[in-house]
Amino acid sequence: MNMCRVVLSSLLSAAFLVAPLSASALPALSSVKEIDNNMLFVGIAIEIADECPTISARTLKGLNFLWTLKAVASEMGYSNDQIEAYVKSKDEKARIRAAGADYARARGVDPTTSAGLCALGEMEIAKGSVIGSLLRAK
């Protein structure tokens, strides 16, 4: 009986020691395409809504989309602190902004102009893409 307690105690201790290691073994959220690609889409939609006078954001839909992404990241094992660090990181914001500019250029529009962002927004809305679903024409 005493030996069982020792074994059980050892197993429980090992489980608690392994849990933090597996949490820290998670890849950076920026490398999780399911999260990062969708954050790119949100960033592009926000940029379009901010810079294009003829397109607005579907704010409630966008917030729901972000909460869903957060839930997915949480289910993958990421803590609130890890998620918040990713979302608030200046480096990640700059990387997403650059990726958004590349995305726009790849579609033949200038991401530095209002006209270019409006054209991109109109394309995305017409296509019914994730970006387009977060926007509406005024």
Salt bridges, closest charged atoms under 4 A:
ASP36 OD1 - ARG95 NH2 2.60
GLU47 OE1 - ARG97 NH1 3.22
GLU84 OE2 - LYS88 NZ 3.04
GLU92 OE1 - ARG95 NH2 2.57
ASP102 OD1 - ARG105 NH1 3.57
GLU124 OE2 - LYS127 NZ 3.52
